[in-house]
Amino acid sequence: MSQIGKLLETKGTDIWSVDPDDSVFKAIDIMDAKGAGALLVLLDGKLIGIVSERDCARKVILKKLSAEETKVKDIMTRDVFYTNPTQTIDECLAVMTQRRIRHLPVLDNNNLLGVISLGDLVKEVIAEQKFKIENLEHTISWGESY
């Protein structure tokens, strides 16, 4: 199974983020523009939280708070689970499933390298399975020709 570092090489290392003092409205606007389900919350370049569409819906909209007046720091998740480039896709899938999370920042010695989503991992698993199936089909058809 592939390592997360390899996945980042293919996927890219774009990081979309907000400041903790930004409004939830700004966070939602960025998520909409980027087609992202979550943003990292950075303070002086350091990861201090993550805010998701789910956070915005449950902690702002359902409580009838103002997205323009509510700060990201008031609704963000502070205890962020993260991965490193040497972990495997299977290990990350297990963490994400167990913790019921959809995004994992990738850090190496406290340096933020990128973010992976559950969708990124599923896409990679499907690609690996397709490759294995094609190889098996090739091996079987090669064996039948003799």
C-alpha positions in Angstrom: 0.0 0.0 0.0 1.3 3.4 -0.9 2.6 6.0 1.6 1.0 9.4 2.1 4.1 11.2 0.8 3.7 9.5 -2.6 0.0 10.4 -2.7 0.9 14.1 -2.0 3.3 14.0 -4.9 0.5 13.0 -7.2 -2.3 15.0 -5.6 -0.4 18.2 -5.0 0.3 20.1 -1.8 -2.2 23.0 -2.1 -3.2 24.1 1.4 -6.3 26.2 1.9 -6.5 27.9 5.2 -8.0 30.7 7.3 -6.9 32.7 10.3 -8.6 32.0 13.7 -9.9 35.6 13.7 -11.5 35.3 10.3 -15.3 35.1 10.1 -17.1 31.9 9.5 -18.6 33.6 6.5 -15.1 34.0 5.0 -14.3 30.4 5.7 -17.5 29.2 3.9 -16.7 31.5 1.0 -13.2 30.0 0.6 -14.6 26.5 0.9 -17.1 27.3 -1.8 -14.6 28.8 -4.1 -12.1 25.9 -3.7 -14.6 23.1 -3.6 -13.2 22.1 -0.2 -15.0 20.5 2.7 -12.6 21.9 5.3 -9.9 24.5 5.8 -6.9 24.4 8.1 -6.7 27.1 10.7 -3.2 28.6 10.8 -1.7 31.1 13.1 1.7 32.5 12.1 2.0 29.5 9.7 1.4 26.9 12.4 -1.6 24.5 12.5 -3.9 25.3 15.4 -7.2 23.9 14.2 -9.4 22.8 11.4 -12.9 24.0 10.4 -15.3 22.0 8.2 -18.6 22.6 6.5 -20.1 20.4 9.2 -18.7 22.7 11.9 -20.3 25.7 10.1 -23.6 24.0 9.8 -23.9 22.6 13.3 -22.2 25.3 15.3 -23.4 28.4 13.5 -26.5 27.8 11.3 -28.3 25.4 13.6 -27.7 27.8 16.6 -28.9 30.7 14.5 -25.6 32.6 14.9 -24.3 35.1 12.4 -21.7 33.7 10.1 -20.4 37.2 9.5 -19.9 37.9 13.2 -18.8 34.4 14.5 -15.1 33.8 14.4 -13.5 30.6 13.1 -11.7 30.2 16.4 -15.1 29.9 18.1 -16.1 26.8 16.2 -12.9 25.2 14.9 -11.7 21.8 16.1 -8.6 22.3 18.1 -7.4 18.8 18.6 -6.4 18.0 15.0 -5.5 14.5 14.1 -2.8 14.5 11.5 -0.6 12.1 9.6 3.0 12.0 8.3 4.4 11.2 4.8 5.5 7.7 5.9 2.1 6.5 7.0 0.3 4.2 4.6 -3.1 4.9 3.0 -4.5 1.9 5.0 -3.3 3.4 8.3 -4.9 6.8 7.4 -8.1 5.2 6.3 -8.3 3.3 9.7 -7.7 6.6 11.7 -10.2 8.5 9.6 -12.9 5.8 9.9 -12.3 5.3 13.6 -12.3 9.1 14.4 -15.1 9.9 11.9 -13.1 12.6 10.2 -12.7 13.4 6.5 -9.5 15.4 6.3 -6.0 14.9 7.7 -3.2 17.4 7.5 0.2 16.0 6.6 3.0 17.1 8.9 6.7 16.3 8.8 8.6 17.5 11.9 5.9 20.1 12.5 6.2 21.4 8.9 2.8 21.4 7.1 3.1 19.6 3.8 -0.5 19.3 2.7 -3.9 17.8 3.4 -5.5 14.6 2.4 -9.2 13.9 2.3 -11.1 10.6 2.6 -11.9 11.0 -1.1 -8.2 11.2 -2.0 -7.6 8.0 -0.2 -10.5 6.1 -1.7 -9.5 7.3 -5.2 -5.9 6.0 -4.6 -7.2 2.6 -3.3 -9.4 2.2 -6.4 -6.5 3.1 -8.6 -4.3 0.5 -6.9 -7.0 -2.2 -7.1 -7.6 -1.4 -10.8 -3.9 -1.8 -11.5 -3.8 -5.2 -9.7 -6.8 -6.4 -11.5 -5.4 -5.4 -14.9 -2.1 -7.2 -14.0 -4.0 -10.3 -13.0 -6.1 -10.2 -16.2 -2.9 -9.8 -18.3 -1.3 -12.7 -16.4 -4.3 -15.0 -16.9 -4.7 -14.1 -20.6 -1.0 -14.6 -21.2 -1.1 -18.0 -19.5 -4.1 -19.1 -21.6 -2.3 -18.4 -24.8 0.2 -21.2 -24.1 
